């Protein structure tokens, strides 16, 4: 089935689920004149019939009411769904794609290689049937891989590219996406590394995306996991961690060619600075490129406020959700114009934001 051409005017967008990431994607959709929010899906009966503005913390009503009726939303003939549950639901995705609706998602999906092969085949079949595209991103994995590839673009003879996310994640301790990592497990648990490898499989997909961006052919994936333990009890919201248990996790996903690492995605997450062994934390994203010339990029992120002391935990958490969700929204026009199927940054033109009119503070 061939893709129908979008109708003239702004692309029609449906927000699928109204959780933390949606609070930022809805705001980003409303800020772009080339996009129009036409509907929102909510799993919860308690959210049914409520204005998206109320659910997403916006000051002014949007006139868009959330609904649990998926069929009614697809009948609106949206050009794209912004799909933001924590994990992908294959039945939902195939239903959306099969109706010819493009999808951008933050739900731990980039290439789909981490899915059961039967589920991946179903998604690919639905995209082909509907003539629709599926694109996954976030900050990391996702936009950070694009950053690394762009950084490598001024070097020749590139031998190795390392992307490091090095962050104190204690402010996000209670988030559901931390549940499977095993924070607070006993030191030396022999099953813990394999559990972390499974929980971080989407970062292997990030390595695959960066390999495609850099033109790397067939490679072998390898995961290495190390741990650090807390030197004192940590009373963290939603996730207390006892002294002597895991409070630091270091995960490296690598693409190897002929046994040599060529691309590395390195995640170092800590819940405290009081760790054994002591680890250095960069508080941001660092790209190291071995080539001619060698390159180092550092991406720092800070709030758009005058008084940092006035920041609340909610403000800081919102920034994390914003850098997760906004890359999806900014990719919508390119995804809608892309060939049907699973698409990554390697398939799209450079994805960025739209500059807004300047106004004095």
N, C-alpha and C positions, 0 to 999 in steps of 0.2 A: 504494500500500500504506500503510495507517495504522500508526502507531507502536503497538507493544504497551506497555501500562502497565508500569512497573517493578515488580518483585516487592516486597512489603513488606520493610522492613529496609534496611541499608546498600546503596548503589549498588555494583554489581560492576564492578571496574576492571581492565583489562589494560594493563600498561606495554609499549609497542612500541619496542624497542631499549633497550640498557642502557649508554649512553655518559654523557658529562659532565652533560647536563641531567637524565638519568634518575636520577642520584645524588641529585638534589634533589627531583624529582617523586615518586619512590618514598617518600622520607622524608615528604613532605607528605601523600601519600595515607594512609600508616600513622598519621599524627597526627590524622586527621579521623575521628570516630566514625561519620559518615554515609557513609563510603566503605570499601570492602573490596577489598584487592588479591587477585585470584584467579589471575593469570597474568602471564607476561612473555615477550616475543618477543626473540630474539637472532639476528642474521644469522650470527654466527661459530660454527663447529663447536666451537671451544675453549670457548665459554660454555655450550653445550648441557648441560643436566643439573645446572648449578651453582645454588646458592641465590642468589636475588636479593640477599640481604644481602651475600654475598661479592662480587658483581659491583658493588654500589653502595656499598660501604664502610660498611655498617651493623654495629653491634656484636653484634646478636643475630640468629640465623637466623629467616627468615620462614616457612619450610616451602614457599615458592613457588619452583619450579625453572624456570629459563629453558629455552625450547625454540625450535627453528627450525621447528616444525610450526604454521604459521599456521592450518590448518584445525582442529587440536585446540584452539587458543585460542578461535576463533570458536564452536566447539561448546560452550564453557563458558557461552555466552549472556551475555557481559558487557553492562552498560549503556553503558559508555564505554571507549574506548581512548585512552590518553595517548600520542600519536604524536610522537616526538622525534628522528627523523633530521635531519641538517642540511638536506637538501632533500626535498621531497615526492616520493614514488613514486606516480604516478597509478594504476597497476594495484593497488597495495596499498590505497590509499584507496578506490577504487571497490569492491574486494572487501569491505572492512570495512563501508562505508556500505550497500552493497547487501544485506548480511545484517541490516540494521536496527540496527547498533551505532553510537552517537554517537562522534564523534572530537573531541578537543581537541589542538591541535598547535602546536609551536614552529617548524615546518619552513618558515619564510619564506612563510607563507600567511596573509592576512587576508581579502581579498575575492575573490581568485583572478583579478583583472584582469590580473596579470602573466603568467598561464599562456597557453599556446597555446589558442586558442578551442576547438579540438577536445577538448583535455584538460579544460578547464573545463566544457564541455557534458557530458562523460562523468561528471564528479564530480557535477554537478547532477542528472543522470539517475539515478545510483546512489543519491543521497540521497533522491530522490523515490520510487524503487522500494522502498527499504528503510524509508522513513519516518524517516530519521535526520538528525541535524544535524552540521555541521562548523564548528568555531570555532577560529580562529587567534589567537595572542597571543604574548607575550613581554614584556619590559620596554619596549623601543622598537625597532620599532613594536609597539604593543599597549597595555599598561597606561598608558603615558605619554600616549596620546591621550585615554584616559578621564580622567586627571588634568587635562589641559588643558580638556576640556569642562566638568568640574565647577567648575574655577576660574572659567570664564566665566559661570557661573550666577548671579553676584551683580552682573553689569553689564548695562546696556541700551545699545542703539545700538552694538553691537560691530562694529567695522570691520575688525579684523585680529587674528588669533591666530597667534603664533609659538611653536613648541616647539623648544627647543634642547637637544641632547645634546652636551656639551662635555667630552671625556674624554681623558686620557692612556691609550692602549691598549697601551702597551709590554709590560705584564704578560701580555697576550693575543696577543703578536706571532706566536707559532707556531700559533695556532688555525687550523683549516681554513677558518673563515668569513672569514679575512683574505686567503685565497689570491687571490681575483679582484679585489682592489682595486688591485693594482699597486704595492705598497710597494717602494721601491728602484728604480723605473724612472727613466730619464733625465729630467732637467728639460726641459720643452718638448716632450715626445713628443706629436705632434698627435692620436694615436689614444687617448690615455689618458682624456680626459674622457668619450668615448662608452663606453669599457669600464667606467668607474666608474658611469655612468648605468645600464648594464645590470645591474651587480652590486648596485646599491642599489634596484632597481625595487620591492622590497617596501615601501620607505618611501613610494613613491607610493600604495600600498595603505593605508598609515597615514594619509596625507592624506585619502584617500577615506573612511576610517572617521571621522576627525574632522569632515569635512564632513557626514556623515550625522548625527553626534551634535549638530551645531550647526544642522542644518536648511538647509544651503547646497545650492542646486539645482545645475543643470548648470554645470560649470566646465571650464577648460582646464588641463592639467598642464604644468608647466615645470620642467626640471632645470638647475641651474647648478653647475659644479664648479670649484674652485680648488685649487692645490697650494702647499705649502711644502717646502723641501729642507733636509736635514740639514747643519749646519755642521761636523760631525765624524763620523767613522765610528762606527756604533752596533753593538755586539756583543750583539745580542738573541737570546734562546733561540729557535732554529728559524727566525730571519729576520734575519740580519745586513743592515744597510743602510749603503751607502757614503756618504761625504761628497759633497754635491752632488746626491744623488738624492732622490726623493720620500720624505719622512718625516712629512708632514702633509697631510691630505685634508679639504676643506671642501665639503660637498654640501648644496644647498638644493633641496628639492622643494616647489613652490608650486601652489596652486589659484588660478587667475585667473578673475575674472568681468569681462567687458567690458574686458579688458586690465589690470585692477587686481588685485594680489595680495591675497587675503583670508585664506588659511591657508598657513602655512609650516612645513615640517619641516626643521630645520637641524641637520646633523650635522657636528661638528668633531672629528676624531680626529687625535691626534698621537702619535708614537713617541718624542719628546724635546722638551724645552723649548728646545734650541739649534736654532732654525729661522730660515730666511730665506725670506720676511719673518717677523718675530716675531709670534706669535699669542697672544692671551689665551685661557686655558683655565679654564672655570668649575668643573670637576670635579663635574659633576652634571647635573641636568635643570632647565632654566629655562623657565617659561611667561610670555610677555609678551602682554597683552591690551590692545588699544586700544579703549576704549569709555568708558562713563560709569558708574562710575569706571574709570580705567586700573588694571590689576592686574599684579603680578609675583609669581609663585610660584617658589620654589627648593626642589627636592627633593635633599637630601643623604642619603647612605647611608654608614653606618659599621658596623663589626663589633660584635657583642654580646660584647665581651670587656673585661676590666679593664685588661689590659696590651697596648697596641697594638704595643709593641716585640716582643712574642712572636709576632706574626702571621707566618705563612709565606706564600710565594707560593701554595701550594696553598689556604690559607685564603681569600686574597683572590680567587683564581680561583673558588672555590666560591660566594662571594657573588654574583659575576656570573652564574653558572649558576642560583643560587637565585632571583634576581629575574627570570630568564628563565622558569623552569619553574613557580614557585609560582602565578602568575596563571592558568595552565592548570588546575591542580588545584582552585583555589578557584572556578573557573567551572563545574566539572562538574555540580553540581546544577541550575544554571540552564540549561545546555546540554541536559541530559537532559529538561528540562521544556519546552524551546523548540519552536517549529514546525519541521518538517523543512526542510532546505536549508542554505545557507551563512549562518551567523549571525555578527554582529559585536557589539561592545559597544553599538552603537545598537539592538540587538534584545533585549538582556538587561536585567533589573533590575540595580541596582548590585551589582557583584561585589566581595566582600571575603573576609577570612579568618574563622576562628572563634577567639574568645578562649579561652585555655587556663586551667585552674585555677591560681591563684597558689600558689607554694610558696617558702619562704625559700631563698636561695642556700646 
